[in-house]
Amino acid sequence: MAGFLGEILVKHGLISEVQLVHALVLQHRSGGRLGDILIGEGIVAYHTLYRALAEHYDLPFVNLLQAPPEFGLLHREEADTYLQLQAIPYRQEHGKLTLAVCDPSPEVRAWVKHRFRKQVIFVITSPFDIRRTVETVFGADMESSSRLSLWQQRPLASARIMLAPRQKVMLCSLLGLLAAMGILMPYMSILTLLMNCYAAFTITLLFKCWIFKNGMGAPIGQRGWKKRLAALADRNLPVYTVLLPMAKEAAVLPKLVQCMRHIDYPAAKLDIKLVLESDDWETIDAALALKLPYQFEIIRVPPSSLRTKPRACNYALRFARGEFVTIFDADDEPERLQLKKAVYAFRTLEPDVICLQARLNYYNANENLLTRFFSLEYTILFHVLLYGLERLGIPIPLGGTSNHIALERLKALGEWDPYNVTEDADLGTRLAARGYRTAMLDSDTMEEAPVAVAAWIRQRSRWIKGYMQTWLVHMRRPVELYRTLGWKSFIGFQLFVGFSVFTFLMAPVVWGISLLWVGWLMYARPELLVPSLAWLLFNLLLYWVIHWRFAIYGLRFYRKRSRQRIKNAAWLYPAYLVLHSIASYRALWQLILKPHFWEKTTHGVTRHVDLSVMESELQEASV
């Protein structure tokens, strides 16, 4: 070898001695490689570092972007290996193979010995060159695999085809039966419909009360994190992959990058992927203009007729280096300690807990009445109901962001379903069916709530459509699902995912028919008017009181200065749920006409930012 890496860099004036000492201190603290430290801290660029590394190994350096490899030597089935080992066949001359590597490590040499069984010459290149080369040569194939892999391996687990043949037969039979009953027995049909719908409403409400009761008093915003995290020495932390899927988000990109740079985690062990569509030049140009630190990588997803977030994230997983992976959306502001808390949780919880869900809420909750309603809904869901599901062992339908999972476990589960527009709710059920569990993570991520009703309906209709997809997919084999989940989780899945959508869809029908029924009784059967009206009012009162109680309880999670404005919305919270019925019918319409259409939410439109809305944001004060 021609000298130590640090000495070579200093000798050529590429870094100063002060920078080298700083990097060596960080290396001692984190246990990482010196090169990764220098890259992660932004002290040197990739090509600068790997040219010096080539001198260190006394090997030639090649720039694969300027002198591409012989593409005939590359094989699609080995693309993941090239990325994992950071090694790629480069040239073949006179029976000798030249391999471009980032580091001729023992792992690389063992692969060479097993794979080629011939004399191999090494040259040095950078990880950036290898990634871009693999993207260029195999990008279209990897995109196809990211889109179709789950469907090809387990067709019944994918939402690519909405209704299985058996489901189509059952649906047609049910619609035919209802039509026949409506024609032959209109009176009894209406009465039966009303009674069944009222029963479904009551069961769903009682189920939510049961979940809510079990979620009350959850240990949210625990103290003592400073002591717990002190046991996590930087050298023992794994590489953590953060996916940032974005589409047409140039306006909010600088803020998101700033939030990622503030995360409390060793820079050399952060693997942050900006996942962008290859034709989204506005966002790509904005990312390039930011001159991002080297722990950030821009992943350009090849074009496709399917434009969904899970499809883009699946593609980015091919380049992930972390032991764990999480997703943050374009408008997210996660707590600084969230990644460290996730590592601590994974290492201290039971082995069957392979996924963590952080709490979500909104930093612009006080912008208007709609955002206050939305914030209350998320408070009820992420601070109470999901904790109740966890305590009862019922599958947690994951949120679309801030869920953390071991990368190898995610790949073994088949990754995300690219055809499901609430891919994480589907994944939460899928991992539960495989015998794994999700736990809530004591950390918060703040997001931007839609500020207009139209934007809210577009976003919510996508979520509800995804719940419909999730229920239809997992109910293709109901007996098998029952056996794998167990009776309690199976019933919980029906009520939390299936019945919730059903009640939103049926609410306008039921209340409309009920009012017509009462009007008809006034003239035709006045003796039945009083009991019928009493039953109608009882159900309305039950619905209002239970949801009002949920909202009032949720106020305790807000700061005192914000609580009064949120409280005004809490009194009207049950009325807000009427909007869900509008969104549900829009979701049903899209499920029929364009089931895989991703209704994008536009971010960066809020004018009101209050980063101290929630009590649970005070994590750093409580550590």
C-alpha positions in Angstrom: 0.0 0.0 0.0 1.2 3.5 -0.8 0.3 5.1 2.5 -2.6 5.8 4.9 -5.7 7.4 3.4 -5.7 10.4 5.7 -2.0 11.1 5.1 -2.5 10.9 1.3 -5.4 13.4 1.5 -3.3 15.8 3.6 -0.2 15.4 1.4 -2.1 16.5 -1.7 -3.8 19.3 0.1 -7.3 17.8 -0.3 -8.0 18.2 3.4 -6.3 20.0 6.3 -4.7 18.3 9.3 -7.4 19.9 11.5 -10.1 18.2 9.3 -8.3 14.9 9.5 -8.1 15.1 13.3 -11.8 16.0 13.4 -12.6 13.0 11.2 -10.5 10.7 13.3 -12.2 11.8 16.5 -15.6 11.1 14.9 -14.3 7.7 13.6 -13.2 6.8 17.1 -16.7 7.8 18.4 -18.8 6.2 15.7 -16.7 3.2 14.8 -17.2 3.9 11.1 -14.6 3.9 8.2 -12.6 7.1 7.8 -13.8 7.5 4.2 -17.4 7.3 5.2 -16.8 9.9 7.9 -15.1 12.3 5.5 -18.0 11.9 3.0 -20.7 12.1 5.6 -19.3 15.3 7.1 -18.9 16.8 3.6 -15.2 17.2 4.0 -14.4 15.6 0.6 -16.3 14.6 -2.5 -16.7 11.1 -3.7 -14.2 11.2 -6.6 -11.6 13.1 -4.5 -11.8 10.4 -1.7 -11.7 7.4 -4.1 -8.8 8.8 -6.1 -6.9 9.0 -2.8 -8.1 5.5 -1.9 -6.8 4.2 -5.3 -3.4 5.7 -4.4 -3.7 4.1 -1.0 -4.2 0.6 -2.6 -1.8 1.5 -5.4 -4.5 0.7 -8.0 -5.8 2.8 -11.0 -8.9 4.9 -10.6 -11.7 4.9 -13.2 -14.6 7.3 -13.6 -17.4 5.0 -14.9 -19.4 8.0 -16.1 -16.7 9.1 -18.4 -15.4 5.6 -19.3 -18.4 3.2 -19.0 -17.9 -0.5 -18.5 -18.5 -3.1 -21.2 -22.2 -3.6 -20.8 -22.1 -7.1 -22.1 -20.3 -8.1 -18.9 -23.2 -7.0 -16.7 -26.0 -9.3 -15.8 -29.5 -8.1 -14.6 -29.8 -10.9 -12.0 -26.6 -9.6 -10.3 -27.6 -5.9 -10.2 -28.4 -6.1 -6.5 -25.1 -7.8 -5.8 -23.2 -5.0 -7.7 -24.9 -2.5 -5.4 -24.5 -4.4 -2.2 -20.8 -5.2 -2.7 -20.1 -2.0 -4.6 -18.3 -3.9 -7.3 -19.0 -4.2 -11.0 -17.3 -6.0 -14.0 -15.5 -3.3 -16.0 -13.3 -4.7 -18.9 -12.2 -8.1 -20.2 -9.0 -8.2 -22.3 -6.8 -11.2 -23.1 -8.8 -13.5 -20.9 -8.4 -11.3 -17.9 -11.4 -9.6 -16.2 -11.0 -6.1 -14.7 -13.4 -5.4 -11.8 -14.2 -1.8 -10.7 -14.7 -1.8 -7.0 -15.0 0.8 -4.2 -12.9 -1.3 -1.8 -11.2 -4.7 -2.6 -12.6 -6.0 0.7 -12.5 -9.7 1.8 -16.2 -9.9 0.9 -15.5 -8.7 -2.6 -12.6 -11.1 -3.0 -14.7 -14.0 -1.8 -17.4 -13.1 -4.3 -14.9 -12.9 -7.1 -13.4 -16.3 -6.2 -16.8 -17.9 -6.2 -18.3 -16.1 -9.1 -15.5 -15.8 -11.7 -13.0 -18.5 -10.9 -10.4 -16.6 -13.0 -7.7 -14.0 -12.6 -9.2 -10.7 -11.8 -7.6 -7.2 -11.9 -9.0 -4.5 -9.6 -9.5 -0.9 -10.3 -11.0 1.7 -7.9 -14.2 3.7 -8.6 -16.7 5.5 -6.4 -20.1 4.3 -5.1 -21.7 7.1 -7.0 -20.3 5.8 -10.2 -21.5 2.2 -9.5 -25.0 3.4 -8.6 -25.4 5.6 -11.6 -24.1 2.8 -13.9 -26.5 0.3 -12.5 -29.3 2.8 -12.8 -28.4 3.5 -16.4 -28.1 -0.1 -17.5 -30.8 -1.8 -15.3 -33.1 1.1 -14.3 -36.0 0.0 -16.5 -35.8 -3.6 -15.3 -35.5 -2.6 -11.7 -38.5 -0.3 -12.0 -40.5 -3.2 -13.6 -39.5 -5.5 -10.7 -40.4 -2.8 -8.1 -43.9 -2.6 -9.7 -44.6 -6.2 -10.4 -42.6 -8.3 -8.0 -45.3 -8.7 -5.3 -48.0 -9.5 -7.9 -45.7 -12.0 -9.6 -44.8 -13.8 -6.4 -48.1 -13.6 -4.6 -50.9 -12.4 -6.9 -53.6 -12.6 -4.2 -51.6 -10.2 -2.0 -51.5 -7.5 -4.6 -54.1 -4.8 -5.4 -53.1 -4.9 -9.1 -56.4 -6.7 -9.8 -59.1 -5.3 -7.5 -61.6 -8.2 -7.4 -60.7 -11.9 -7.5 -63.0 -14.1 -9.5 -64.7 -15.4 -6.4 -65.2 -11.9 -5.1 -66.8 -10.8 -8.4 -69.3 -13.7 -8.2 -70.1 -12.9 -4.6 -70.6 -9.2 -5.3 -72.9 -9.9 -8.3 -74.9 -12.4 -6.3 -75.3 -9.9 -3.4 -76.4 -7.1 -5.7 -78.8 -9.4 -7.5 -80.3 -10.5 -4.2 -80.7 -7.0 -3.0 -82.4 -6.0 -6.3 -84.8 -8.9 -6.1 -85.7 -8.2 -2.5 -86.2 -4.5 -3.3 -88.7 -5.4 -6.1 -90.5 -8.3 -4.4 -90.5 -7.0 -0.8 -89.8 -3.2 -0.8 -91.2 -2.6 2.7 -89.3 -5.4 4.4 -86.1 -4.7 2.3 -86.0 -1.1 3.6 -86.6 -2.1 7.1 -84.0 -4.9 7.0 -81.5 -2.5 5.4 -82.0 0.1 8.1 -81.8 -2.4 11.0 -78.6 -3.9 9.6 -77.0 -0.6 9.1 -77.9 0.7 12.5 -76.5 -2.5 13.9 -73.2 -2.0 12.0 -73.0 1.7 13.2 -73.6 0.6 16.8 -71.1 -2.3 16.7 -68.4 0.0 15.1 -69.0 2.7 17.7 -68.8 0.2 20.6 -65.6 -1.3 19.1 -64.0 2.2 18.9 -65.0 2.8 22.5 -63.3 -0.5 23.5 -60.2 0.4 21.6 -60.3 4.0 23.0 -60.6 2.8 26.6 -57.6 0.5 26.2 -55.6 3.3 24.6 -56.3 5.9 27.3 -53.4 6.6 29.7 -50.8 5.4 27.2 -47.3 6.4 28.3 -46.9 9.2 25.7 -44.0 11.7 26.0 -42.1 9.5 28.5 -39.2 11.1 30.5 -35.9 9.3 30.9 -35.0 9.1 27.2 -31.7 10.9 27.8 -30.6 8.1 30.1 -31.8 5.3 27.8 -30.2 6.8 24.6 -26.9 7.3 26.4 -26.5 3.5 26.3 -26.6 3.8 22.5 -23.0 4.7 21.6 -22.5 6.1 18.2 -20.2 3.3 17.3 -23.0 0.8 18.0 -25.6 2.5 15.8 -26.4 0.9 12.5 -26.7 2.6 9.1 -30.2 4.0 8.8 -31.9 4.5 5.4 -34.4 7.4 5.2 -36.6 7.5 2.1 -38.0 10.9 1.0 -40.4 10.2 -1.9 -41.3 13.5 -3.6 -43.1 14.6 -6.7 -43.3 18.2 -7.8 -42.2 19.4 -4.4 -39.4 21.9 -5.3 -41.0 24.6 -3.1 -40.7 22.5 0.2 -37.5 20.7 -0.6 -35.2 23.1 1.2 -37.2 22.9 4.4 -37.3 19.1 4.3 -33.5 18.9 3.7 -33.0 21.3 6.7 -35.1 19.0 8.9 -33.1 16.0 7.8 -29.8 17.7 8.6 -31.1 18.4 12.1 -31.7 14.8 12.9 -29.6 13.6 15.8 -27.7 10.7 14.1 -24.1 10.2 13.0 -23.9 11.7 9.5 -21.7 8.9 8.2 -24.4 6.4 9.2 -27.3 8.2 7.5 -28.4 6.9 4.1 -30.9 9.5 2.9 -32.6 8.9 -0.5 -34.4 11.7 -2.3 -36.7 9.6 -4.4 -37.7 11.6 -7.4 -39.5 10.8 -10.7 -36.9 11.0 -13.5 -39.0 13.5 -15.5 -39.7 15.8 -12.5 -36.9 18.2 -13.6 -38.2 21.0 -11.4 -37.6 19.1 -8.2 -34.4 17.5 -9.5 -32.9 20.9 -10.4 -33.9 22.2 -7.0 -32.2 19.3 -5.3 -29.0 19.7 -7.4 -29.0 23.5 -6.6 -28.9 22.8 -2.9 -25.5 21.0 -3.2 -26.7 18.4 -0.8 -24.3 16.7 1.7 -23.0 13.3 0.6 -25.3 11.3 2.9 -28.1 12.5 0.5 -28.5 10.6 -2.7 -30.9 11.5 -5.5 -32.7 8.4 -6.8 -34.3 9.0 -10.2 -37.2 6.6 -10.7 -37.7 5.6 -14.3 -41.0 6.7 -15.9 -44.0 4.3 -15.8 -47.8 4.4 -16.3 -48.1 3.7 -12.5 -47.1 6.8 -10.5 -47.6 5.8 -6.8 -45.4 6.4 -3.8 -44.9 2.7 -2.9 -43.7 1.9 -6.4 -41.1 4.7 -6.1 -40.1 3.6 -2.6 -39.7 0.0 -3.8 -37.4 1.2 -6.5 -35.3 3.2 -4.0 -34.9 0.1 -1.8 -32.6 -1.4 -4.4 -30.1 1.2 -3.4 -30.7 1.2 0.4 -27.7 0.5 2.6 -29.3 0.7 6.1 -30.2 -2.0 8.6 -33.5 -0.1 9.2 -35.6 2.0 6.8 -38.2 4.7 7.3 -40.2 7.1 5.2 -40.8 10.8 5.6 -43.1 12.8 3.4 -42.2 16.1 1.8 -44.0 18.2 4.5 -42.7 16.2 7.5 -40.8 17.6 10.5 -39.7 14.5 12.6 -38.4 14.8 16.1 -34.6 15.0 16.1 -34.2 11.9 18.2 -36.6 9.7 16.3 -34.1 7.4 14.6 -32.2 6.8 17.8 -35.4 6.1 19.7 -36.3 3.6 16.9 -33.0 1.8 17.2 -33.4 1.6 21.0 -36.9 0.3 20.6 -35.9 -2.4 18.1 -33.1 -3.6 20.4 -35.3 -3.7 23.6 -38.7 -4.9 22.4 -39.6 -8.5 21.7 -38.2 -10.1 18.5 -41.6 -10.3 16.8 -41.9 -6.5 16.8 -40.4 -5.7 13.4 -42.2 -2.4 12.7 -42.6 0.9 14.7 -45.1 3.7 14.1 -44.3 7.2 15.3 -47.2 9.6 16.2 -48.3 12.1 13.6 -49.9 15.5 13.9 -50.0 18.9 12.3 -47.9 22.0 12.8 -50.6 24.3 11.2 -53.4 22.9 13.4 -54.6 26.4 14.3 -54.9 27.8 10.8 -58.6 27.4 10.5 -61.5 25.2 11.6 -60.8 22.4 9.2 -57.1 22.1 10.3 -58.3 22.0 13.9 -60.7 19.2 13.1 -58.0 17.3 11.3 -55.5 17.7 14.1 -58.1 16.5 16.6 -58.7 13.4 14.4 -55.0 12.6 14.3 -54.7 13.2 18.1 -57.5 10.7 18.7 -56.0 8.2 16.3 -52.2 8.4 17.0 -52.3 9.2 20.7 -55.1 6.9 21.8 -56.7 4.5 19.3 -53.5 3.0 17.8 -52.1 2.5 21.4 -55.3 0.7 22.1 -54.9 -1.6 19.1 -51.3 -2.3 20.2 -52.3 -3.2 23.7 -55.0 -5.5 22.4 -52.8 -7.2 19.9 -54.9 -6.0 16.9 -53.0 -5.2 13.7 -52.1 -1.5 13.4 -52.9 0.1 10.0 -49.7 2.1 9.6 -49.7 5.7 8.7 -48.1 6.8 5.4 -45.0 8.2 7.1 -42.7 7.8 10.1 -43.0 4.0 10.2 -39.7 2.2 10.8 -38.9 -1.4 9.8 -35.9 -3.7 9.4 -34.9 -3.6 5.7 -34.5 -7.4 5.4 -37.8 -8.0 7.0 -39.5 -5.6 4.6 -38.0 -7.3 1.6 -39.0 -10.7 3.0 -42.6 -9.4 3.2 -42.6 -8.5 -0.5 -42.0 -4.8 0.1 -44.8 -2.3 -0.3 -47.7 -3.1 -2.7 -47.2 -0.5 -5.5 -50.8 -0.8 -6.5 -52.3 0.0 -3.1 -52.7 3.8 -2.5 -52.5 3.3 1.3 -49.5 0.9 1.1 -48.6 1.1 4.8 -52.1 0.2 6.0 -51.8 -2.9 3.8 -48.3 -3.6 5.0 -49.4 -3.4 8.7 -52.0 -6.1 8.0 -49.7 -8.2 5.9 -46.9 -8.4 8.6 -49.5 -9.2 11.2 -50.7 -12.1 9.1 -47.1 -13.4 9.0 -47.0 -13.4 12.8 -45.2 -10.1 13.4 -46.2 -7.1 15.4 -46.1 -3.3 15.1 -45.5 -1.2 18.2 -46.0 2.5 18.7 -42.9 4.7 18.9 -42.7 7.4 21.5 -41.8 10.1 19.0 -43.7 12.7 17.0 -43.6 13.8 13.4 -45.4 17.0 12.5 -47.0 17.5 9.0 -48.9 20.1 7.1 -52.7 19.7 7.2 -54.7 20.6 4.1 -56.2 24.1 4.6 -59.1 23.9 2.1 -62.0 21.4 2.1 -61.4 20.4 -1.6 -57.8 19.5 -0.8 -58.9 17.6 2.3 -61.4 15.6 0.3 -58.9 14.7 -2.4 -56.4 13.5 0.3 -59.0 11.6 2.3 -60.6 10.0 -0.7 -57.2 8.4 -1.6 -56.8 7.1 2.0 -60.3 5.6 2.0 -59.8 4.1 -1.4 -56.7 2.5 -0.1 -58.6 1.1 2.9 -61.1 -0.4 0.4 -58.3 -1.9 -1.5 -56.7 -3.3 1.6 -59.9 -4.9 2.8 -60.7 -6.4 -0.6 -57.1 -7.8 -1.0 -57.0 -9.4 2.5 -60.5 -10.8 2.3 -59.8 -12.8 -0.8 -59.1 -15.7 1.6 -61.1 -14.9 4.7 -60.6 -18.3 6.3 -56.9 -18.2 5.9 -56.8 -14.6 7.2 -58.8 -15.7 10.2 -56.4 -18.6 11.0 -53.3 -16.4 10.6 -54.6 -13.4 12.6 -56.7 -15.1 15.2 -60.3 -14.2 16.1 -59.6 -11.0 17.9 -57.3 -9.5 15.2 -59.6 -10.7 12.5 -62.6 -9.0 14.0 -60.5 -5.9 14.7 -59.5 -5.8 11.0 -63.1 -6.0 9.9 -64.3 -3.3 12.2 -61.3 -0.9 12.0 -60.7 -1.2 8.2 -63.9 -2.6 6.6 -66.8 -1.4 8.8 -65.3 2.1 9.1 -65.6 2.6 5.3 -69.0 0.9 5.2 -70.4 3.2 7.8 -69.2 6.3 6.0 -70.7 5.1 2.8 -74.0 4.1 4.3 -74.5 7.1 6.6 -76.2 9.4 4.1 -78.4 6.6 2.8 -79.4 5.5 6.2 -80.2 9.0 7.5 -82.0 9.9 4.3 -84.2 6.7 4.4 -84.8 7.2 8.1 -86.2 10.7 7.6 -88.4 9.5 4.7 -89.5 6.6 6.9 -90.5 8.9 9.7 -92.3 11.1 7.3 -94.2 8.2 5.9 -95.2 7.0 9.4 -96.7 10.3 10.2 -99.4 9.6 7.6 -99.6 5.9 7.2 -98.7 4.5 10.7 -98.8 7.3 13.3 -98.8 4.8 16.2 -95.2 3.8 15.2 -94.0 7.3 14.8 -92.9 7.9 18.5 -90.8 4.7 18.9 -89.3 5.1 15.4 -88.4 8.7 16.1 -87.0 7.8 19.5 -84.8 5.1 17.9 -83.5 7.6 15.3 -82.7 10.2 17.9 -81.0 7.7 20.1 -78.6 6.6 17.4 -77.9 10.2 16.5 -77.2 11.1 20.1 -75.0 8.0 20.6 -73.0 8.9 17.5 -72.6 12.6 18.7 -71.8 11.9 22.3 -69.2 9.2 21.7 -67.2 11.2 19.1 -67.6 14.4 21.2 -66.1 12.4 24.2 -63.2 11.3 22.0 -62.5 14.9 21.0 -62.7 16.3 24.5 -60.2 13.7 25.7 -57.9 14.6 22.9 -57.6 18.1 24.2 -55.2 17.0 27.0 -52.4 16.6 24.4 -52.4 20.3 23.5 -50.6 23.1 25.1 -52.8 25.4 27.3 -52.4 28.4 25.0 -53.7 26.3 22.0 -56.3 24.3 23.9 -59.1 26.9 23.9 -59.1 27.3 20.1 -59.0 23.5 19.6 -61.7 23.1 22.2 -64.1 25.2 20.1 -63.6 22.7 17.3 -64.0 19.8 19.7 -67.6 20.7 20.4 -68.4 20.5 16.6 -66.1 17.5 15.9 -68.9 15.0 15.2 -70.2 17.3 12.4 -66.7 17.2 10.8 -67.1 13.4 10.2 -69.8 14.2 7.7 -67.0 15.1 5.3 -65.8 11.5 5.4 -69.0 10.4 3.7 -68.4 12.8 0.8 -64.8 11.6 0.5 -65.9 7.9 0.7 -68.2 8.2 -2.3 -65.5 9.9 -4.2 -63.1 7.1 -3.2 -65.7 4.4 -4.3 -66.0 6.2 -7.7 -62.3 6.2 -8.2 -62.0 2.6 -7.0 -64.2 1.6 -9.9 -62.8 3.9 -12.6 -59.1 4.4 -11.7 -58.2 2.3 -8.7 -54.5 3.0 -8.8 -54.6 6.7 -9.4 -52.5 8.5 -6.8 -54.3 11.7 -5.8 -51.3 13.9 -4.8 -51.5 16.4 -1.9 -49.9 19.8 -2.6 -47.6 20.9 0.2 -46.2 24.3 1.2 -49.5 26.2 0.9 -50.0 26.9 4.6 -49.5 30.4 6.0 -49.6 29.4 9.6 -46.8 27.4 11.3 -47.0 26.7 15.0 -44.3 24.2 15.9 -45.4 24.1 19.5 -49.1 22.9 19.2 -48.7 19.5 20.7 -47.5 18.8 24.3 -45.9 15.6 22.9 -43.6 17.7 20.8 -41.6 18.5 23.9 -39.5 15.4 23.6 -36.2 17.1 24.0 -37.4 18.8 27.1 -38.5 15.5 28.5 -35.3 13.6 27.7 
